């Protein structure tokens, strides 16, 4: 499937993001235990949880013929989620909206000034029980390839991911993981030699489903 060029794509996304989102059905496709992913389990409603936001930042790639998004690899010595791949993001500060949090984190982690991106909408919020967070993914875009500047204390590496790569079914794979003495198969997105799994993979799975629903997508 082929997406429209970057400038057209970002013009189409707001109406799709403001419509009915795929939600849990898309999340389940990349969940560690898909059978356990019930709507009430990952819903943010009624949860006494810390709130966080992540930034799905789109920018022109390959001369604007397509779009890419950026992921970060966390430093291996960090206490939480060390070495994992994630979207830029973090905890909500005070009375911030999800959009304000996501854009602030984009500045702090990857050096994109908060005033540059245009917010296109949100994906479905997702409650992450292991971390006790309710995460609100925000989709935004810029019309240029940003000169990224990573925060080295937290970010070890930056991954630029063309949307065509995420949409390629061959990018979805599984690997064995250990948890509490048990071994299980977990799905992940293969990106530049890294395994993108867990909540980040679930968020990206919904975004891919949104992209596939865009009317202008063609074979």
C-alpha positions in Angstrom: 0.0 0.0 0.0 1.2 3.5 -0.8 0.6 6.6 1.3 0.2 10.1 -0.2 3.2 12.4 -0.1 3.9 14.1 3.3 2.0 17.3 2.6 -1.1 15.5 1.5 -1.0 13.0 4.3 -0.9 15.6 7.1 -3.9 17.3 5.4 -5.9 14.1 5.5 -5.0 12.9 9.0 -7.0 15.3 11.2 -10.4 14.2 10.0 -9.4 10.5 10.4 -8.0 11.1 13.9 -11.1 13.0 15.0 -13.3 10.1 13.8 -13.8 6.6 15.3 -10.4 5.1 16.1 -9.5 1.4 15.9 -8.6 1.3 19.6 -8.2 -2.0 21.3 -8.6 -4.1 18.2 -5.5 -2.6 16.8 -3.7 -2.5 20.1 -4.3 -6.3 20.6 -2.4 -7.1 17.4 0.9 -6.1 19.0 0.1 -6.8 22.6 2.4 -9.2 24.6 -0.7 -11.2 25.7 -3.3 -10.4 23.1 -6.0 -12.6 24.7 -5.7 -10.6 27.9 -6.1 -7.2 26.3 -9.7 -6.3 27.1 -11.2 -2.8 26.6 -11.7 -2.3 30.3 -8.1 -3.4 31.0 -6.4 -0.7 28.9 -9.1 2.0 29.1 -7.9 5.1 31.0 -11.4 5.6 32.4 -11.7 5.2 36.1 -8.0 4.4 36.6 -6.0 6.0 39.4 -2.9 6.4 37.3 -0.2 8.8 36.5 -0.8 10.5 33.2 1.8 10.8 30.4 1.8 11.7 26.7 3.8 10.5 23.8 4.6 12.3 20.5 4.1 10.7 17.1 6.0 13.3 15.1 5.7 13.2 11.3 8.1 14.9 9.0 8.9 14.8 5.2 11.2 11.9 4.2 12.7 11.0 0.9 12.3 14.5 -0.4 8.7 14.7 0.9 7.6 11.8 -1.2 6.6 10.1 2.1 6.6 10.7 5.8 8.7 9.4 8.7 8.4 9.4 12.4 11.0 9.3 15.1 11.6 6.8 17.9 14.2 7.0 20.7 16.4 4.3 22.3 16.6 4.8 26.0 20.0 4.8 27.7 20.9 1.3 29.0 21.8 2.6 32.5 18.3 4.2 33.2 16.3 2.7 36.0 13.0 2.4 34.1 12.7 0.7 30.6 16.5 0.8 30.1 17.5 0.2 26.5 13.9 0.0 25.2 12.6 1.8 22.1 9.9 4.4 22.7 8.2 7.4 21.3 9.3 10.7 22.7 7.2 11.4 25.8 6.9 11.6 29.5 4.8 12.5 32.5 2.3 15.3 32.5 3.5 18.4 34.3 0.9 20.2 36.5 -2.0 21.4 34.4 -0.5 20.6 31.0 -2.7 19.1 28.3 -1.6 16.0 26.6 -0.6 18.1 23.6 1.5 20.4 25.8 3.2 17.5 27.4 4.0 15.7 24.1 5.4 18.9 22.5 7.5 19.7 25.6 9.0 16.2 25.7 9.7 16.5 22.0 11.8 19.6 22.8 13.5 18.0 25.8 14.3 14.6 24.3 14.9 15.3 20.6 15.4 19.0 20.3 12.3 20.0 18.3 11.0 23.4 19.6 7.5 23.0 20.9 6.2 25.9 18.6 7.2 24.1 15.4 4.9 21.1 15.2 1.3 21.3 14.1 -0.9 19.1 16.2 -3.1 16.8 14.0 -5.0 14.9 16.7 -4.7 12.1 19.2 -4.7 8.3 19.0 -6.6 6.3 21.6 -5.3 6.7 25.2 -4.0 3.5 26.7 -3.6 2.4 30.3 -0.3 0.5 30.9 -0.8 -1.6 34.1 2.9 -2.6 34.6 4.0 1.1 34.8 0.8 2.5 36.3 0.6 5.1 33.6 -2.3 6.3 31.4 -0.7 7.3 28.1 -2.2 9.8 25.7 -0.5 9.6 22.2 -0.5 12.9 20.3 0.1 13.0 16.5 1.8 16.2 15.1 3.7 17.2 12.0 6.4 19.6 10.8 7.0 20.5 7.1 10.7 20.0 7.3 13.2 17.4 8.3 14.1 18.5 11.9 17.8 18.9 12.9 17.3 16.6 15.9 19.4 17.1 19.1 19.1 14.2 21.5 19.2 14.6 25.3 22.1 12.2 25.9 21.3 11.6 29.6 18.1 9.8 28.6 18.4 9.0 24.8 21.1 6.7 23.5 20.0 6.7 19.9 17.4 8.2 17.6 15.6 6.1 15.0 14.1 7.7 11.9 11.3 5.4 10.6 9.6 5.8 7.2 5.9 5.1 7.5 6.2 2.6 4.6 8.5 0.5 6.8 6.0 0.4 9.6 3.2 -0.5 7.2 5.2 -3.4 5.7 3.8 -6.7 7.2 7.3 -8.1 7.2 8.3 -5.6 9.9 6.1 -7.4 12.4 7.8 -10.3 14.0 8.0 -12.2 17.3 10.7 -13.1 19.8 11.0 -15.0 23.0 11.0 -13.1 26.3 11.2 -14.1 29.9 9.0 -12.7 32.7 8.7 -14.1 36.2 10.4 -17.4 35.2 8.1 -17.9 32.2 9.1 -17.7 28.5 6.6 -16.3 26.1 6.5 -15.1 22.5 6.0 -11.3 22.1 5.3 -9.4 18.9 7.5 -6.5 17.9 8.3 -4.1 15.1 11.8 -4.6 13.6 13.4 -1.2 13.2 17.1 -0.7 12.4 18.1 -3.8 14.4 15.9 -2.9 17.4 12.8 -4.6 18.7 9.9 -2.1 19.3 7.5 -3.9 21.6 5.1 -3.3 24.5 3.0 -0.2 24.8 5.0 1.6 22.1 4.2 -1.2 19.6 0.6 -1.1 20.6 0.4 2.6 19.9 2.1 2.2 16.6 -0.2 -0.6 15.6 -3.2 1.7 16.0 -1.4 4.4 14.0 -0.7 1.9 11.2 -4.4 1.0 11.3 -5.3 4.7 11.0 -3.0 5.1 8.0 -4.6 2.1 6.3 -8.0 3.7 6.7 -7.1 6.9 4.9 -9.3 7.2 1.8 -6.4 8.3 -0.5 -4.3 5.2 0.3 -3.9 3.2 -2.9 -2.5 -0.2 -3.8 
